[in-house]
Every structure is written in structure tokens, then in C-alpha cells.
Amino acid sequence: MNVVKQRFALLVVSLFAGALGMAQLGTSNFSGSNVDLDARGGNPTLDFIFQQFRNQKPKDNGLKIEGSAYFNEDFKKASIYSQDGLEGSLYVRYDGYSDEIQIKEHPSQEKIQALLPRKDIHCVLNGTKLSYNDFGDKKGNYVEGYLFTMVEADDIILFERRRKLFKEGKKPKTSFELEVPNRFVDDKELYIAKPNGDKLEITYLKPSKKEVIKLFEDNPEKAAKVKKFVSDKGLKVKSVEDVTQIFIYYNTL
């Protein structure tokens, strides 16, 4: 090989090595910033789950707002899963008003992004799965949104829908009236699904003793034990907590 060819070969090798080194420095996310591989569990594939968060707020009517759009305003570390399995970990919080999972790569990071609302992506926060689903709401409407998996048995799954509803306040019309502030109020609903192959039909569950016991009638022996459990515990079966307690017990049978 002559001198010119040798120099050309060395130049090509040097350029390739430099390009490879730059590629290993980091991968860009949607915002253009470098991905912190440690924050994302060492997996740059987490980059695909980001989108700009909506920062949805109620219309400003000049009244103060009581309460919060969040059930917990702090960002907590959560595991992020796709259909391929665990992708890594991020810091998240759930916005009950916007029905959105907000995310950070670090707790101290100022920039907030949102988890892409897709059915093949979910997170596990404090041991509870939070996933995006299709379901029929209490009015019979077909909707999409986030549901918390409360209890997952072999033949039935209990979900909870958590929302923050905005109640608009009222300005006083006379000096004798008091101002009524705006406020966020908690709204919680229960949903159930009985797995049928790959299909998962999720429907609203009214929290009542009759409706809950009816779910287990296919297995008379277990249904009888559930009835006894409800009676022994004196459960009114009117709250999310009571129904969740029943499902936890059923899952032990």
C-alpha cells in the first residue's frame, strides 16, 4: 500500500472512531436535551415515551382555588413498562384534573414532561399499576383514561379511577353574601374486568353489597365465603376501601 492510501485509510478509521464516540455520549429526547441513562435505568429506549405535558388549568375567574389537581404533588420514583417489559425508572406524579402522568428524570429537574398515553405503556408507582385503558363509564359512555389496578385475581381485576373534579366558585352579588371559592374535589370510581383471552372489557362497578356479591356467583363456594367475610367484618360495601378489601380477600381463596 503506498503512502497516500495508508493516510486515507487512517483518516477513515479516525473519523469512524470519532463518530462512534460522539454517538455514545448521549441520545437526544423530544426536547433536544441529552438523555440521562442512569435516570432511565440505563435504557435510552425510554426516550419514545415522552411528550409535552398539557399543564391544563381551570379558567381563571378571579377566585382562589382550594385543594389540588394532584392526589400527591411530589414526584415519586416509578418503574416504566412497555409491551417488551421493564424499560427503566423515572419520577412521576398523577394529575387527576388533566388525567395525565407527569414525569421527570430527576426530582430536582425543573422541566416537566408527560408519559405518552398509550395502552402498551404503564407505570408501577408505590406497588400499584397505573395504565391507560378503554372502558365504559358509569353513564355508559365509551371513554379512555388512566386506571389504577387495585386487585388482580386470576379471573377478575378491580380497577379504581381517580379524578380531581373542578367545582367553580361564586362571587358574592351583595354585601350580605359570602364568596364561594373554586375547589378541587376527589372523585373515585370502581371498574372491573374479567379477562377473556387477549380481550379485556372494563365496566363500571357500583359499590353495593348486591352488585359485588353477584360478581362471584359463578363459584358458589367462594361466593358463600365472601358473603361471610362481608358479614363478619360488618362491611357496608359503599366505599372504594370496602370493595377493595373484599377483592383482596377473594384473591386469597
C-alpha positions as CSV (number, residue, x, y, z in Angstrom):
1,M,0.0,0.0,0.0
2,N,1.5,3.4,-0.9
3,V,1.7,6.4,1.5
4,V,-1.4,8.2,0.1
5,K,-3.5,5.1,0.5
6,Q,-2.2,4.5,4.1
7,R,-3.0,8.0,5.1
8,F,-6.5,7.8,3.6
9,A,-7.2,4.5,5.5
10,L,-6.0,6.1,8.8
11,L,-8.3,9.1,8.2
12,V,-11.3,6.9,7.6
13,V,-10.6,4.9,10.8
14,S,-10.2,8.1,12.8
15,L,-13.4,9.6,11.5
16,F,-15.4,6.4,12.3
17,A,-14.0,6.2,15.8
18,G,-14.8,9.9,16.5
19,A,-18.4,9.4,15.2
20,L,-18.8,6.3,17.4
21,G,-17.5,8.2,20.4
22,M,-20.0,11.1,19.9
23,A,-22.9,8.6,19.5
24,Q,-22.0,7.1,22.8
25,L,-22.2,10.4,24.7
26,G,-25.9,10.5,24.7
27,T,-29.2,10.2,22.9
28,S,-31.5,13.2,22.3
29,N,-35.0,13.2,23.6
30,F,-38.0,15.1,22.2
31,S,-36.9,18.3,24.0
32,G,-33.5,18.2,22.5
33,S,-31.7,17.6,25.8
34,N,-29.4,14.6,26.4
35,V,-30.9,11.5,28.0
36,D,-29.5,10.6,31.4
37,L,-29.2,6.8,31.1
38,D,-28.9,6.3,34.8
39,A,-32.2,8.1,35.4
40,R,-33.8,5.9,32.8
41,G,-32.5,2.6,34.1
42,G,-29.6,2.7,31.7
43,N,-32.0,2.3,28.8
44,P,-32.2,5.0,26.1
45,T,-35.3,3.4,24.6
46,L,-37.3,5.3,27.3
47,D,-36.9,8.3,25.0
48,F,-40.0,7.3,23.0
49,I,-42.5,7.7,25.9
50,F,-42.1,11.4,26.3
51,Q,-44.4,14.1,25.2
52,Q,-45.0,17.7,26.2
53,F,-47.3,17.9,29.2
54,R,-50.5,19.9,28.8
55,N,-50.4,21.9,32.0
56,Q,-54.2,22.1,31.8
57,K,-55.7,24.5,34.3
58,P,-59.2,25.7,35.1
59,K,-60.3,29.1,33.7
60,D,-59.2,32.0,35.9
61,N,-62.3,33.7,37.3
62,G,-60.6,35.7,39.9
63,L,-61.5,33.4,42.8
64,K,-59.0,31.5,44.8
65,I,-58.8,27.7,44.4
66,E,-58.9,25.3,47.3
67,G,-57.4,21.9,47.0
68,S,-55.0,20.5,44.4
69,A,-55.2,18.9,41.0
70,Y,-52.9,16.2,42.4
71,F,-53.5,13.4,44.9
72,N,-49.8,13.7,45.7
73,E,-47.9,16.7,44.5
74,D,-44.5,15.1,45.0
75,F,-42.7,13.2,42.2
76,K,-42.1,9.6,43.2
77,K,-39.8,7.0,41.6
78,A,-41.8,4.6,39.4
79,S,-40.9,1.7,37.1
80,I,-41.9,2.2,33.4
81,Y,-43.0,-0.8,31.3
82,S,-43.8,-1.3,27.7
83,Q,-45.1,-4.5,26.0
84,D,-41.4,-5.6,25.9
85,G,-41.0,-5.4,29.6
86,L,-39.3,-3.1,32.0
87,E,-37.8,0.0,30.3
88,G,-36.4,1.8,33.2
89,S,-37.4,4.2,36.0
90,L,-38.5,7.8,36.2
91,Y,-40.0,10.2,38.8
92,V,-43.8,10.6,38.3
93,R,-47.0,12.1,39.7
94,Y,-50.5,11.7,38.5
95,D,-52.6,14.8,37.6
96,G,-56.2,13.9,38.4
97,Y,-57.6,17.0,36.7
98,S,-55.9,16.5,33.4
99,D,-55.8,12.7,33.7
100,E,-52.1,12.7,32.9
101,I,-48.9,11.2,34.3
102,Q,-46.3,13.9,34.6
103,I,-42.6,12.8,34.6
104,K,-39.1,14.0,35.5
105,E,-35.8,12.3,35.0
106,H,-34.6,13.7,38.4
107,P,-36.7,15.0,41.4
108,S,-34.8,18.3,41.2
109,Q,-35.3,18.8,37.5
110,E,-37.4,21.8,36.6
111,K,-38.6,20.6,33.2
112,I,-41.8,18.5,33.4
113,Q,-42.9,16.2,30.6
114,A,-45.7,13.7,30.3
115,L,-46.0,10.0,29.8
116,L,-47.3,9.2,26.4
117,P,-51.0,7.9,26.9
118,R,-50.7,4.5,25.2
119,K,-52.2,1.2,26.1
120,D,-48.9,-0.6,25.7
121,I,-47.1,1.6,28.3
122,H,-47.8,1.6,32.0
123,C,-46.0,2.5,35.2
124,V,-45.9,0.9,38.7
125,L,-45.9,3.5,41.4
126,N,-45.7,2.5,45.1
127,G,-46.5,-1.1,44.1
128,T,-49.7,0.0,42.2
129,K,-50.0,-0.4,38.4
130,L,-51.3,2.7,36.6
131,S,-52.3,2.1,32.9
132,Y,-54.2,3.7,30.1
133,N,-57.4,1.9,29.1
134,D,-60.6,1.9,27.2
135,F,-63.7,1.4,29.4
136,G,-67.4,2.0,29.8
137,D,-68.0,4.7,32.4
138,K,-71.0,4.9,34.8
139,K,-73.1,6.8,32.2
140,G,-72.5,4.0,29.7
141,N,-70.1,6.2,27.6
142,Y,-67.0,4.7,25.9
143,V,-64.0,6.6,27.3
144,E,-60.3,6.4,27.6
145,G,-58.2,7.2,30.6
146,Y,-55.9,6.1,33.4
147,L,-57.0,3.4,35.9
148,F,-55.2,2.1,39.0
149,T,-55.1,-1.7,39.3
150,M,-56.2,-2.4,42.9
151,V,-56.5,-6.2,42.9
152,E,-55.6,-8.6,40.1
153,A,-57.0,-12.1,40.6
154,D,-56.8,-14.9,38.1
155,D,-60.4,-14.5,36.9
156,I,-61.2,-10.8,37.8
157,I,-59.5,-7.5,38.1
158,L,-60.5,-4.5,40.2
159,F,-59.6,-1.0,39.0
160,E,-60.0,2.4,40.5
161,R,-60.5,5.6,38.5
162,R,-59.2,8.6,40.4
163,R,-60.1,12.1,39.3
164,K,-60.0,15.7,40.6
165,L,-63.1,17.5,39.6
166,F,-63.1,21.3,39.5
167,K,-66.1,23.0,41.2
168,E,-66.4,26.6,40.1
169,G,-66.9,29.1,42.9
170,K,-69.2,32.0,43.1
171,K,-68.6,35.7,43.7
172,P,-70.9,37.5,46.1
173,K,-73.6,39.6,44.4
174,T,-74.4,41.6,47.5
175,S,-72.6,42.5,50.7
176,F,-74.7,40.0,52.6
177,E,-73.3,37.0,50.6
178,L,-70.1,35.3,51.1
179,E,-67.6,34.4,48.4
180,V,-67.6,30.7,47.5
181,P,-64.0,29.7,46.4
182,N,-63.2,27.4,43.5
183,R,-62.2,23.9,44.6
184,F,-60.9,20.6,43.5
185,V,-62.8,17.6,44.9
186,D,-61.8,14.0,44.8
187,D,-63.9,11.6,42.6
188,K,-63.2,7.9,42.8
189,E,-65.0,5.1,40.8
190,L,-64.5,1.4,40.7
191,Y,-64.3,-0.7,37.5
192,I,-63.9,-4.4,36.9
193,A,-62.8,-6.7,34.1
194,K,-63.0,-10.4,33.6
195,P,-60.1,-11.5,31.3
196,N,-61.2,-13.3,28.2
197,G,-58.1,-14.3,26.2
198,D,-56.4,-11.1,24.9
199,K,-59.6,-9.1,25.3
200,L,-60.2,-7.0,28.4
201,E,-63.7,-5.5,28.7
202,I,-63.7,-3.0,31.6
203,T,-67.0,-1.8,33.0
204,Y,-68.2,0.4,35.9
205,L,-68.9,-1.3,39.2
206,K,-71.5,0.3,41.6
207,P,-70.2,-0.2,45.1
208,S,-73.1,-2.1,46.7
209,K,-73.2,-5.5,48.5
210,K,-75.6,-6.9,45.9
211,E,-73.5,-5.9,42.9
212,V,-70.2,-7.1,44.4
213,I,-71.5,-10.5,45.6
214,K,-73.1,-11.0,42.1
215,L,-69.6,-11.0,40.6
216,F,-68.7,-14.2,42.4
217,E,-71.9,-16.2,41.7
218,D,-70.1,-18.4,39.1
219,N,-68.4,-20.1,42.1
220,P,-71.0,-20.7,44.8
221,E,-68.4,-21.9,47.3
222,K,-66.3,-18.8,47.0
223,A,-69.4,-16.6,46.9
224,A,-70.5,-18.0,50.3
225,K,-67.2,-17.3,51.8
226,V,-67.2,-13.8,50.5
227,K,-70.7,-13.2,52.0
228,K,-69.5,-14.5,55.4
229,F,-66.4,-12.3,55.2
230,V,-68.6,-9.2,54.5
231,S,-70.9,-10.1,57.4
232,D,-68.1,-10.8,59.8
233,K,-66.3,-7.6,59.0
234,G,-69.5,-5.6,59.1
235,L,-68.7,-4.0,55.7
236,K,-71.3,-1.6,54.2
237,V,-69.8,-2.0,50.7
238,K,-70.4,1.6,50.0
239,S,-66.8,2.7,49.6
240,V,-63.8,2.0,47.5
241,E,-62.0,0.8,50.5
242,D,-64.7,-1.8,51.4
243,V,-64.8,-3.2,47.9
244,T,-61.0,-3.4,47.7
245,Q,-60.9,-5.2,51.0
246,I,-63.4,-7.8,49.6
247,F,-61.4,-8.3,46.5
248,I,-58.2,-8.8,48.4
249,Y,-59.9,-11.5,50.5
250,Y,-61.4,-13.1,47.4
251,N,-57.9,-13.3,45.9
252,T,-56.7,-15.5,48.8
253,L,-59.4,-18.1,48.3
